[in-house]
Amino acid sequence: STSSSATATATAAVGGIPTSVLLAWLGRCLMIPQFILLVYISLGVAPKNIGLALFIQTFVLVTHNKVITAQYFTWYLCLLPLCNFQWTTKVQWSLGWLLLSIVTWLGSAYCLEMQGLAVHKMVWMASCLFFCANINLMGALLQASTSVPFVSMQKNKTRRKGELEPDQSKLE
């Protein structure tokens, strides 16, 4: 009876499609953002700043990985000195947020794995915090990069007193 319930669970279907097929398809779909980011970094960032591109590519692979362990943090942090960026306030806050998320994740993972506490939801929330902190830092580094100006999402539209608008007809 136990084996028949396990078989029924393994072959459960949603809309006639087995759950295992749906999960495999979902796992592949979750790789699409990672693929798009890696192509963008390879073609858009690497020609201008290879150090930043190496860091961001490793960063993307670790951030979008399905498995998180403590050793993965060192894979990209050792490449941080290669990046050519300005230490803006946003980068500093993003690094602080990342450090906080790493400590939170490591603490909750320690409680789960070493202490045997039932903190699965805490590990899941720490993983979500870690993912968001990684994405935030990646964006801050791309914006602060001195050699990749086209990545900046904001244009400085402030003008000094008495400064005229550029003549758009001369630009065309």
N, C-alpha and C positions, 0 to 999 in steps of 0.2 A: 504494500500500500504506500510505503514511503517512496519507493522508486517510481511508482506511477504518478504521484503528485509532483515529484521533481521533474519527470518527463513532461507533464502537462505544463508546468511553469516554464520550462526551457522552450517549449514549442508554442507558447502563447502567441496569439496573433493580434495585430491591430489592423483592422480593415482587410483581413486576409493575408497580411504580410507578416512573416515570423518576426518576433522581437529581435532576434539575433541579427537579422538582415537590416532592420531599422537602425539598430545601434551601430552597426558597421557603417551604414550610409551616413549617419549623423557624425560619426568620428571623422569620416573623410571630409564632410562639409565644414567641420570646424578647422580644417587645415587651410581653407581658402584665404582667410585674412592673413595667415602667416605667409602663404605663397605670395600674395599681393605685396605685402610689406618687404619681403626679400627681393622681389623683382624691382620694386621702387628704389630700395637701398642700393642694389647692384648697379642700376642704370642711372639713378639720379644723384646719389650721394657719393658713391665710390670714386667717380672721376674727379671730384672736387676735393674730397677729404678721405683718404683711404683709412686713416686711423679711426675716424668717427664711423666709417662704414663697417669696419671690423667689429668695433664695439657694438653697434646697433644690430648687426646680423646675429652676433652671439646672444645679445640681449633678447632679440625676438625669438630665437630658438629656445632659450631657457624660459622666457615668459609664457610662450604658447605650448610648452611641453605639458603632457598629461600627467607627468610625475614630477614632484618637487622634493628635492633633498637639499641638505645644507651645503653640500659640495658644489652645487650648481651656482650658487651666489658668487663663488670665487672665479668662475669661468669668465664672467664679464667684468667684475670689479677690477681684475688685474689689467684689463684693457682700457680702463678709464683714463689713465695718464696719456694715452695716445690721442685722445680726442682734442680737437682744437676748438674750444668754446670759451665763452666768457662766463665767469662765476657770478651769474646774476642772482638776485634774491630768489627768483622762481626755481633755479637749479638747486640752490641751497635748501629751500623748503622741500623740494622734491626728494633730495637725498635724505633729508631728515625723515620724511614720510616713509621712504623706502626702508630706512634703518628701523623705524618703529614697526613696520609691517614684518620685517625679517624676525625681529625679536618676538613679536606676537606669534608668528607662525612657528618658530622654533620652540617657544614655551608651550604652546598647545600641542605640538607634535610630541614633545617630551612627555607631557602628561598622558597622552594617549598610548604611546609606544613603550615608555619605560615605567610609568607608574600604573598603567592599566586602567586609567580612569575613562569613563564613558563621556568623552568630550568631542564626539564626532562633529556636532554642529559648530563647536568653537573652532575646530580645525578647518571646517568648510568656510566659515566666516573669515578666518585668518587668511585662507587661500584667496578668497575674493579680494580682501584688502591688499594682499601682496600683488595680485594681478593688476588692480587699479593703480597702486603705487608705481609699479613698473611702467605701465602705459603713460602715467603722468610724467615720470622721469624721462622717458624716451622723447615725449613731446617737448619737454623743457630743454633737453639737450639739443634737439634739432632746431629749436627756435634760437637758442643761444650760440649756435655754431657760427663762427665768423666766416667760414668758407662756403656755406650753403645758404645764401640769402633768400632763395626762392621758396624755402620751406616756411618762412614766417607767415603766420596767418593774419597778422594785423599790419596795416599800413599806418604810418605816422601821418595823420592828417592835420596836425596842429601847425599853424602858421604864426610867424612873428608879426608883431604889430606893424602894419604898413606893407607887408609882403603881398604881392599880387599873385593871382592864380596863373599858372603857366598857360600860354596860348596853345590850345589843343590843335588849332588849324596848322601850326608849324610842325607838329609831330606827325601829321598824316601825309 
